[in-house]
């Protein structure tokens, strides 16, 4: 189940919050092994790698050629283990449980957490708008839509464990650091500013620990899909709608819309959105459609969303200014290898959901 290799670090590459790229000269085990690989290390788990370090690698994702996970991963620096923390850090919650690299974290509502008292008393979200989206790539577009109209809004990101488990894998989160009030990693995901057991406690942490005005829920990078009706990790957004509703939030659904995806099941409104909002979500949400989509695409989208109402409410949103907001983001937008211009409706629809969430906020004081 794990394809192991070992090698020696020859150079350090890019670094972002929580992660560092390394070049590794591989000790070959088969004639097909490459001479060098690009690998990713999480220093909080394995220590700081440096040139000359011997490393143990997991090369599964690299061998499969995964787009978002096409790295080898550093499992250990066996000759230079990181020191123990002294004194030990607080926290007794375990993420990635019973895996060799299980991590002990302090969850936001544990007794040793500075947020314990507030979260122990928290019962609801106080009408917090909660934007749900299928793919991690929608996050920056949603944030752009929120800040287009409410630049001072505090936006918290709640990352589920359907994709990457370490939040550190995401270069998007590193680029958005100045625009986010914080990151909450829930379930088996870890590495956020706050940790939470599940979506419910994660949303409460976003509201009452991070002081969020809006929360955005997506899986981490690396959506899993089998091409079947139910075999995809994005079903969690339907569960997020339910959680937000149960806790007294305002669910806002960002639809996965595309005219560029060559796969019929993702053309127009993706079957991921239709299944998650149409079958998994048992509570109502505001599903947002931007005005001004290309005519043929708009016809497909309108036909699809009609099947979702009721129970959901279809909301039309003006796209004015959203393209400029998307282009002003501090990162290059990309989804499934397509940039903003190659799949503009996808990002515009996510930004429109963010705009609608901003419109649900109380008026700003004069």
N, C-alpha and C positions, 0 to 999 in steps of 0.2 A: 504493500500500500504506500510505502515511502520509497522513492528512488534516491538513495544516498550517494553523495560524492564528497571528497575532501579536496582541499587545495590550499593555495597560499595567496593572501591578499597582495596585489601588486600596486594598486593605486586606489585612492579615494575619489568618489565622484560627487554628484549633487547631494546636498543635505537640505532637509526641511524638518519641520517640527516633529521630533520623535523618530526620524528615520535617516539613514545614510546609505548611499549607493557605494558599492565597492566593485573593483575589477578583481577577478580571482583566476589564477592559473590553476587549472584542474589537473589532479592526478588521475589519469585515465584508467577506467575499468573495462571499457569496451572500445573497439576500433572506431565506433561512431561518436565517442565523446568529443565535444569541442575542446580546443586547447585552452580557451578562456571563456568565462561567462560573466555576465553582469548579475550581481547579487544585491539583495537588500538586507540590511541589518537594523534591528530595533535595539538601540543601546540600552534602553531600560530593561530589556530582557537578557541580552547576551553580553553587554559591556561595549566599550568603544573599540572598534576594529582599527588596525593600523597596518601600513605596509609591512610585510614580513610575517604577519600573524597566520598561523595555520587555522583553517576554518572547516567545520563540518557543514555540509549543505544539504538541503532538501531541494531537488531539482524537478519535482513533479510539474509545477506550473510552467516552468521553462520548457520541459519536454512536450507538454500538451500544446504549447504555443498560445496560451491564453492572452487575450489582448490586455486586460487590466492587470493580470497577475503574471505577466511573462518575465518573471525574475526567478533566479535561484534565491533561496532564503537561507540566511546564516542561522544555523541552529545552535552553534556554540563556538567559542574560542577556547578549545580544550586545553591549550597550554598557558592561557592567561585568563582565568576565570575572574569575573567581577567580584569585588569585595562584598561581604555582607553589610547591610545597613546597621550601623551602631550609633544610637540605640535603634531597635527595630521600629519600622514605620507602623503607625496605627492601621487598623483594619483587619478583618478576618474573613471577608467575602472572597470567594475564589471564582475567577473567570477562566474560560477554557478548561473547565473542570476535568480532572483525571487525564489530561494530556501531559506529555512530558514537560511542556513549557507552561503549565498552569500558573496563573498569576494571582497573587493575593492583593486585593485592593480595599480601599476604604469607601464603602458606599455612602451616598449622601445622607441617608437616614439612619446610619449606624450611630450608636451612642457616643462614639469618639469623634463624630463629625460635628463641625461647628453649625451645621444646618439641622441637626437632629431635632432640636426643640421645635423649630418652625415646621418641619415636615411631619413630626409626630402630631401636630395640631391641625395640619392641612387636611381638608376634606374635599375640596373641589378646586376647579381652575378659574373660577370667577370670570366666566365668559371669555376665556383666552381663545383667540383664533388659533386653530391648529391646522396647518397646511400639510396635506399628505401627498406624496409623490412616489411613483414606482421606482425610478432610478436615481442614483446618487448625482448623476449629471444634471438633474433638475434643480438641485439645491442653489447654486449661484444665481440661476435665473429667477427663482422664487425670491431670493434675497433682493435682487435688483428691482423686482416689481414692488416689493414692500417699501424699499427706500426711495423709489421714484417719487412717491407721494408723502411718505413719512420718514424723512432721512434720519430723524432722531429715534426711531423705534428700536427697542431692544429685541433682537432676534436670537432665539436659542435654537440650536440644532439638536434633535434627538435622533441618534443613530441606532438603528436596529441591527440585529446580528444576521440578517439574510445574506449579506455579502461579506466584505472583509470584516474580520473580528477586530484587529487593531485600528483605532482611528488614525494612528500614525501613518498608515499606508496612504492616506488621502492627501495629495498635494493641494487639492481644492481647499481643504480645511486650513491648511497652512496659509494659502493665499487670502482666505476670507477672515483671517484672525482678527483684523481690525474692524470687521463688520458684524461680527457675532458676539453676543453677550457671553457665549460659552457653548461647549459641546457636552451633551450627556450621552454616555454609551450605556445601552441597556441590554438585558439578557446576557448572552455570552460575549458580546462586544465589550471592548475595554480600551482605555487610553484617552478617554475624554477628560474634560476639566472636572466633571462629576461622573460618578458611576451609579447605576441603578439596577435593581433586580429585574424589572420588567417595564413595559410601556407605561403602565399606570403610574408607578413610582417615578419613572423618568419624566413624564409630563408634569407631575407635581413638583419635581425638582427644578424643571425649567421655569415654572411659574414662581415658586416660592423661595427657591435658593438663588436662582440667577436673575430673578426679577424680570422675566421676559414679558414683552408686550405681545409677541407672536412666537409660536413654536413651529418648527418645520420638522416633519418626520419623513425620513427615507431610510432605506438600507444603505450600508456602506458600499464602496466601490465593488463591482464584480457580481452583478446580478446572475443568479443561476436559473437556467431554463432548459427544459427538455424538449420543447416544441409541442408539448401536449397541453390539453385544456387546463389542467390543474398543476402541472409540474413546473412551477416557477416561484421564486422566493418573494416576488412582489405581492403575493396575496396578503402580506402583512399590512399593507396600507388599508385594506378593509377592516382589519382588526384595530388599526390605529383610529379609524373613524369611530368604531364602537367605543374604544377606550376614552377618546376625547368627549364623546357624548355622555357616557356614564359619569364622567367627572365634571360635567357642567361646562365643557368647552364649546367652541363653535367650529365644527369640522368644515374644512374647505378642501375640496378635492382638486388637485392638479391632474388633468387628463394627459395621458401619453398619446400625443398626436404627431403624425408624420406623413408627409407625402414623398419622402425620399427613401424610406426603408423598403428594400426590395422584397421583403417577406410579406405575403398577403395578410398574415395574421396581425401584422403591426402597421398595416397601411390604413390611413384614416385614424380612427381611434383604436389603439392596440387592444387585442383581446385581454391583455393584462389588466387594463383599466376596466374593461367591461366585466370581467370576472370578479375583480376585487371589489368594485363598487356595486356591481349588480347582484353578486351572489354571496360575498363574504360580509360586506357591510350590512348590518341589520338596523343601523340607526341612520337618520337622514343627514346628508351633507349638502353644502353648496358646491355644485360642480361648475367650473368656470370655463367659458368659451370666449375667446377674444373675437371681437368684430374684425372684419377685414381680411379673413383668411382667403386664399385663392378660391375661386368659385367652385371648382370641382371638389376640392378638399372640404370646403364648407358644407357642401351637399352631403358628403359622406359623414362628416362629423355630426351634422344636425340629425341625420337618420339614426345614427348610433345612440346619441344621447337621449333621444325621445324614448328609447327603451328603458332608460334609467330613471325616468320621472313619471309618477312617483316611485319610490319614496323621496328621491333626491330633488333638489331645486336647481334648475339650470339657470345660471347667471351669465348675462352678457356683459362684457367689459370692454371699454374703449382701449385700443392699443396705443393711443397718442403718447409719445414720449418713451415708450417701452423699448423700442429699438435702440435709442440713444442710451438708455440706462443699461442695456445689455452690453453695448460696446464700450461702456465706461468701466466695466468690471476689471479688477486687477489680475485677470487670468484669461487664458484662451478657452472659450467654451468648446466642449466636445462631447458628443454622445455617439456611441457605437462607431467611433472613428470619423464622424461627420461634424464639421464645425458650424458656427452660427449661420453662415451663408448657405451651407449645404443642406441644413435642415432647420430653417428659420422658424417654421410653424411650431416645432417642438419646443424651442426655447421661448417663443412668444407666448405660447399657452401656459407654460410654467410661470412666466413673469406676470401674466394676467391673473393667475391664482394668487400670487403675492400681492398684487394691487388690490384685489378684492378683500384680502385679509386686512390690509391697511385701512380700507374703507369701513371695516367693522369696528375699528378702534374708536374710543371716545374722542370727541374734538379736542385738539390741543388747546391749552389755556392761552389766552391772549397775552 
